[in-house]
């Protein structure tokens, strides 16, 4: 009962306070005291002004209480990135993607093999010479690996990885000259036998010729003139004449004593071969004997067939020219044959003539 009375007293005191504030500010509490909109507008304007003042003061006080520090807070649960947390690369195994390969049938690839191998050493942080030797042998076949492991530079622990590498370069002739003049001659002779018949043939020859000839030219084993002279004879006589004519038309002011460059000859040959079908082969050409003095295997069958046909025709003509011997046959002049004996002119053959027996 006492609590209810206290609650009632608090409510009455609050209402009295509200009435006091309202009277002090001139704002009536009940809507029934307003008679028109003109009386309400001044009151609303005062209320809005008071509300804006209270809101601005509250916002400024709340912002001043917030610290304006731009220093990022660190999360203790998130580990910081350090070099030790980075993933460590491992060396691949043979046959795996990214593993270097080497074929001893292509010894010129040895340099590229070691370049790829040493790139992996740097990436995977392989620094020990013994491990480098083991990885060098691990990427080749078993036969090649056995031969490499038998080398003293591999078995001797006092020999470094560099010694082992230099030994392999010497074994595969990668230290001295990689190409000599005979290599260029073999290349040109090979394509002379195959004959240049398509643009693809020209591309294959040009790329390989450029590798060998550039190496010889760089090592001063041939001159630019010899390089040009070795390129043109790869074409046969008919194609070489067309290439030469194309060069003369395209470069009318070229001095006859000066050689054409490899690029000029290649462009002229490419222009000439554009009109030749790629499927053209020596079987479609006339079976004439080559000027070099030897018969190609693909031409041998044609020559044998022609020879057999000629031999059969000659035998048939010989058999038709003969006439079988008989008693009714006539001489070539058309007269009757004399069937009397040549000894005594009897009507028997000479081996049946009795006069011959008596005379004998």
C-alpha positions as semicolon CSV with decimal commas, in nm:
position;residue;x (nm);y (nm);z (nm)
1;X;0,000;0,000;0,000
2;X;0,280;0,233;0,081
3;X;0,451;0,148;-0,251
4;X;0,145;0,241;-0,450
5;X;0,117;0,570;-0,269
6;X;0,486;0,645;-0,341
7;X;0,438;0,562;-0,711
8;X;0,141;0,793;-0,729
9;X;0,333;1,074;-0,567
10;X;0,618;1,034;-0,825
11;X;0,374;1,050;-1,117
12;X;0,203;1,358;-0,980
13;X;0,539;1,527;-0,925
14;X;0,644;1,449;-1,285
15;X;0,323;1,592;-1,422
16;X;0,369;1,903;-1,212
17;X;0,722;1,942;-1,342
18;X;0,608;1,909;-1,704
19;X;0,343;2,172;-1,647
20;X;0,601;2,401;-1,494
21;X;0,838;2,365;-1,792
22;X;0,555;2,409;-2,036
23;X;0,438;2,724;-1,867
24;X;0,793;2,860;-1,854
25;X;0,843;2,809;-2,225
26;X;0,493;2,904;-2,326
27;X;0,409;2,564;-2,480
28;X;0,066;2,423;-2,388
29;X;0,046;2,052;-2,314
30;X;-0,301;1,961;-2,440
31;X;-0,395;1,979;-2,810
32;X;-0,737;2,116;-2,723
33;X;-0,582;2,454;-2,645
34;X;-0,490;2,508;-3,018
35;X;-0,753;2,679;-3,227
36;X;-0,569;2,713;-3,566
37;X;-0,255;2,606;-3,755
38;X;-0,107;2,953;-3,711
39;X;-0,092;2,894;-3,336
40;X;0,085;2,555;-3,384
41;X;0,361;2,666;-3,623
42;X;0,553;2,891;-3,379
43;X;0,545;2,618;-3,120
44;X;0,679;2,356;-3,367
45;X;0,955;2,593;-3,478
46;X;1,073;2,636;-3,120
47;X;1,067;2,262;-3,063
48;X;1,276;2,196;-3,377
49;X;1,535;2,455;-3,273
50;X;1,568;2,296;-2,930
51;X;1,596;1,953;-3,085
52;X;1,876;2,061;-3,327
53;X;2,074;2,219;-3,042
54;X;2,047;1,908;-2,828
55;X;2,143;1,678;-3,120
56;X;2,452;1,880;-3,219
57;X;2,577;1,897;-2,863
58;X;2,525;1,523;-2,816
59;X;2,706;1,437;-3,141
60;X;3,008;1,654;-3,062
61;X;3,040;1,508;-2,715
62;X;3,015;1,152;-2,848
63;X;3,277;1,211;-3,121
64;X;3,519;1,371;-2,876
65;X;3,502;1,058;-2,666
66;X;3,613;0,833;-2,959
67;X;3,996;0,805;-3,004
68;X;4,121;0,905;-3,350
69;X;4,418;0,674;-3,362
70;X;4,502;0,541;-3,714
71;X;4,743;0,280;-3,588
72;X;4,615;-0,064;-3,704
73;X;4,541;-0,305;-3,431
74;X;4,723;-0,631;-3,450
75;X;4,533;-0,954;-3,426
76;X;4,727;-1,192;-3,206
77;X;4,553;-1,489;-3,362
78;X;4,686;-1,409;-3,716
79;X;5,050;-1,517;-3,768
80;X;5,279;-1,266;-3,938
81;X;5,432;-1,357;-4,275
82;X;5,799;-1,442;-4,240
83;X;6,045;-1,595;-4,486
84;X;6,043;-1,917;-4,287
85;X;5,670;-1,962;-4,351
86;X;5,715;-1,962;-4,733
87;X;5,681;-2,294;-4,918
88;X;6,013;-2,464;-4,996
89;X;6,055;-2,604;-5,350
90;X;6,171;-2,963;-5,386
91;X;6,355;-3,123;-5,676
92;X;6,132;-3,319;-5,916
93;X;6,186;-3,684;-5,996
94;X;6,254;-3,835;-6,339
95;X;5,947;-3,833;-6,561
96;X;5,771;-3,573;-6,351
97;X;5,647;-3,249;-6,499
98;X;5,925;-2,992;-6,493
99;X;6,206;-3,247;-6,475
100;X;6,492;-3,191;-6,727
101;X;6,565;-3,460;-6,984
102;X;6,867;-3,560;-7,191
103;X;6,903;-3,800;-7,485
104;X;7,257;-3,907;-7,564
105;X;7,157;-3,941;-7,931
106;X;7,125;-3,562;-7,928
107;X;7,453;-3,457;-7,761
108;X;7,403;-3,093;-7,855
109;X;7,124;-3,077;-7,596
110;X;7,370;-3,131;-7,311
111;X;7,415;-2,757;-7,256
112;X;7,040;-2,700;-7,229
113;X;7,012;-2,994;-6,991
114;X;7,261;-2,839;-6,749
115;X;7,097;-2,496;-6,778
116;X;6,763;-2,640;-6,667
117;X;6,933;-2,844;-6,397
118;X;7,116;-2,547;-6,247
119;X;6,796;-2,341;-6,252
120;X;6,637;-2,607;-6,034
121;X;6,942;-2,605;-5,803
122;X;6,892;-2,233;-5,738
123;X;6,517;-2,263;-5,688
124;X;6,541;-2,563;-5,456
125;X;6,853;-2,433;-5,278
126;X;7,071;-2,733;-5,363
127;X;7,430;-2,631;-5,283
128;X;7,614;-2,949;-5,191
129;X;7,831;-3,090;-5,473
130;X;7,744;-3,451;-5,386
131;X;7,372;-3,380;-5,413
132;X;7,423;-3,195;-5,739
133;X;7,600;-3,498;-5,886
134;X;7,321;-3,730;-5,774
135;X;7,051;-3,511;-5,923
136;X;7,249;-3,478;-6,248
137;X;7,247;-3,856;-6,289
138;X;6,890;-3,910;-6,166
139;X;6,718;-3,752;-6,468
140;X;6,875;-3,974;-6,739
141;X;6,811;-4,333;-6,839
142;X;6,962;-4,628;-6,657
143;X;7,221;-4,703;-6,926
144;X;7,343;-4,345;-6,940
145;X;7,330;-4,316;-6,561
146;X;7,550;-4,625;-6,517
147;X;7,810;-4,485;-6,757
148;X;7,809;-4,147;-6,581
149;X;7,836;-4,299;-6,234
150;X;8,140;-4,499;-6,345
151;X;8,337;-4,183;-6,421
152;X;8,611;-4,093;-6,170
153;X;8,480;-3,737;-6,151
154;X;8,156;-3,877;-6,010
155;X;8,290;-4,139;-5,769
156;X;8,572;-3,927;-5,629
157;X;8,444;-3,710;-5,344
158;X;8,732;-3,468;-5,394
159;X;8,599;-3,385;-5,741
160;X;8,337;-3,115;-5,745
161;X;8,022;-3,083;-5,948
162;X;8,202;-2,848;-6,187
163;X;8,466;-3,115;-6,258
164;X;8,193;-3,369;-6,332
165;X;8,017;-3,128;-6,564
166;X;8,335;-3,044;-6,756
167;X;8,407;-3,415;-6,797
168;X;8,067;-3,477;-6,954
169;X;8,111;-3,185;-7,193
170;X;8,440;-3,334;-7,309
171;X;8,294;-3,680;-7,356
172;X;8,007;-3,552;-7,573
173;X;8,237;-3,322;-7,776
174;X;8,074;-3,003;-7,654
175;X;8,400;-2,831;-7,566
176;X;8,563;-2,833;-7,910
177;X;8,396;-2,746;-8,241
178;X;8,036;-2,863;-8,257
179;X;8,021;-2,847;-8,637
180;X;8,283;-2,873;-8,909
181;X;8,276;-2,835;-9,286
182;X;8,183;-3,199;-9,341
183;X;7,861;-3,145;-9,144
184;X;7,758;-2,874;-9,388
185;X;7,848;-3,093;-9,686
186;X;7,644;-3,383;-9,547
187;X;7,344;-3,158;-9,493
188;X;7,352;-3,023;-9,849
189;X;7,412;-3,371;-9,995
190;X;7,119;-3,514;-9,800
191;X;6,875;-3,260;-9,942
192;X;7,020;-3,299;-10,290
193;X;6,919;-3,666;-10,275
194;X;6,578;-3,593;-10,124
195;X;6,512;-3,308;-10,370
196;X;6,342;-2,984;-10,271
197;X;5,973;-3,022;-10,360
198;X;5,769;-2,813;-10,115
199;X;5,780;-2,511;-9,890
200;X;5,802;-2,739;-9,588
201;X;6,115;-2,902;-9,730
202;X;6,265;-2,558;-9,784
203;X;6,182;-2,452;-9,427
204;X;6,336;-2,765;-9,275
205;X;6,653;-2,727;-9,476
206;X;6,682;-2,352;-9,415
207;X;6,652;-2,382;-9,038
208;X;6,912;-2,656;-9,014
209;X;7,145;-2,490;-9,263
210;X;7,129;-2,166;-9,069
211;X;7,236;-2,344;-8,748
212;X;7,539;-2,516;-8,901
213;X;7,648;-2,236;-9,133
214;X;7,614;-1,966;-8,866
215;X;7,830;-2,167;-8,629
216;X;8,098;-2,219;-8,896
217;X;8,083;-1,853;-8,991
218;X;8,114;-1,742;-8,628
219;X;8,422;-1,961;-8,582
220;X;8,572;-1,831;-8,910
221;X;8,563;-2,174;-9,074
222;X;8,381;-2,044;-9,383
223;X;8,325;-1,705;-9,541
224;X;8,002;-1,534;-9,637
225;X;8,071;-1,614;-10,002
226;X;8,121;-1,985;-9,924
227;X;7,805;-1,985;-9,718
228;X;7,605;-1,852;-10,013
229;X;7,771;-2,092;-10,258
230;X;7,680;-2,389;-10,036
231;X;7,312;-2,292;-10,015
232;X;7,218;-2,268;-10,383
233;X;7,338;-2,615;-10,506
234;X;7,078;-2,788;-10,287
235;X;6,821;-2,723;-10,564
236;X;6,812;-2,927;-10,885
237;X;6,910;-2,766;-11,215
238;X;6,557;-2,662;-11,317
239;X;6,470;-2,517;-10,977
240;X;6,810;-2,353;-10,942
241;X;6,761;-2,176;-11,276
242;X;6,423;-2,043;-11,163
243;X;6,567;-1,923;-10,831
244;X;6,853;-1,748;-11,010
245;X;6,612;-1,581;-11,251
246;X;6,399;-1,462;-10,961
247;X;6,705;-1,313;-10,792
248;X;6,804;-1,130;-11,110
249;X;6,456;-0,986;-11,150
250;X;6,425;-0,880;-10,789
251;X;6,778;-0,738;-10,764
252;X;6,860;-0,600;-11,109
253;X;7,150;-0,388;-10,981
254;X;7,322;-0,672;-10,795
255;X;7,684;-0,716;-10,898
256;X;7,745;-1,058;-11,058
257;X;8,069;-1,108;-10,869
258;X;7,908;-1,062;-10,529
259;X;7,714;-1,346;-10,364
260;X;7,352;-1,322;-10,262
261;X;7,270;-1,344;-9,895
262;X;7,103;-1,651;-9,746
263;X;6,784;-1,456;-9,680
264;X;6,769;-1,336;-10,042
265;X;6,811;-1,689;-10,178
266;X;6,556;-1,824;-9,931
267;X;6,296;-1,564;-10,030
268;X;6,351;-1,632;-10,401
269;X;6,324;-2,010;-10,353
270;X;6,012;-1,963;-10,143
271;X;5,856;-1,757;-10,420
272;X;5,937;-2,026;-10,680
273;X;5,814;-2,319;-10,469
274;X;5,476;-2,155;-10,410
275;X;5,357;-2,290;-10,745
276;X;5,472;-2,648;-10,681
277;X;5,225;-2,881;-10,506
278;X;5,348;-3,025;-10,179
279;X;5,256;-3,380;-10,287
280;X;5,486;-3,380;-10,589
281;X;5,743;-3,656;-10,561
282;X;6,000;-3,823;-10,778
283;X;5,746;-4,094;-10,875
284;X;5,548;-3,838;-11,072
285;X;5,847;-3,719;-11,271
286;X;5,981;-3,878;-11,586
287;X;6,202;-4,181;-11,518
288;X;6,511;-4,028;-11,671
289;X;6,852;-4,127;-11,543
290;X;7,003;-3,869;-11,308
291;X;7,312;-3,683;-11,412
292;X;7,502;-3,783;-11,101
293;X;7,555;-4,138;-11,236
294;X;7,344;-4,345;-10,992
295;X;6,987;-4,471;-10,994
296;X;6,757;-4,399;-10,705
297;X;6,567;-4,686;-10,543
298;X;6,230;-4,543;-10,641
299;X;6,343;-4,527;-11,007
300;X;6,485;-4,878;-11,022
301;X;6,143;-5,045;-11,051
302;X;6,045;-4,821;-11,342
303;X;6,366;-4,900;-11,529
304;X;6,323;-5,276;-11,477
305;X;5,963;-5,267;-11,602
306;X;6,065;-5,077;-11,914
307;X;6,353;-5,319;-11,978
308;X;6,129;-5,625;-11,939
309;X;5,870;-5,479;-12,176
310;X;6,136;-5,405;-12,438
311;X;6,277;-5,758;-12,408
312;X;5,934;-5,921;-12,451
313;X;5,856;-5,708;-12,756
314;X;6,187;-5,806;-12,917
315;X;6,123;-6,176;-12,858
316;X;5,775;-6,152;-13,008
317;X;5,902;-5,977;-13,318
318;X;6,174;-6,244;-13,364
319;X;5,925;-6,529;-13,333
320;X;5,688;-6,373;-13,588
321;X;5,974;-6,337;-13,842
322;X;6,054;-6,715;-13,844
323;X;5,876;-6,965;-14,087
324;X;5,849;-7,335;-13,987
325;X;6,031;-7,581;-14,216
326;X;5,805;-7,824;-14,417
327;X;5,794;-7,997;-14,752
328;X;5,536;-7,749;-14,882
329;X;5,732;-7,441;-14,779
330;X;5,863;-7,203;-15,038
331;X;6,169;-6,990;-15,065
332;X;6,150;-6,629;-14,975
333;X;6,159;-6,552;-15,350
334;X;5,828;-6,737;-15,398
335;X;5,956;-7,024;-15,626
336;X;5,905;-7,401;-15,557
337;X;6,169;-7,580;-15,353
338;X;6,389;-7,836;-15,533
339;X;6,336;-8,170;-15,357
340;X;6,568;-8,384;-15,577
341;X;6,890;-8,533;-15,453
342;X;7,189;-8,316;-15,502
343;X;7,414;-8,620;-15,571
344;X;7,247;-8,794;-15,865
345;X;6,929;-8,591;-15,907
346;X;6,701;-8,872;-15,794
347;X;6,369;-8,811;-15,623
348;X;6,508;-8,897;-15,280
349;X;6,686;-8,700;-15,014
350;X;7,059;-8,730;-15,014
351;X;7,067;-8,941;-14,695
352;X;6,832;-9,196;-14,864
353;X;7,003;-9,196;-15,202
354;X;7,142;-9,542;-15,299
355;X;7,403;-9,381;-15,522
356;X;7,561;-9,221;-15,220
357;X;7,578;-9,560;-15,045
358;X;7,737;-9,726;-15,346
359;X;7,986;-9,446;-15,391
360;X;8,076;-9,461;-15,026
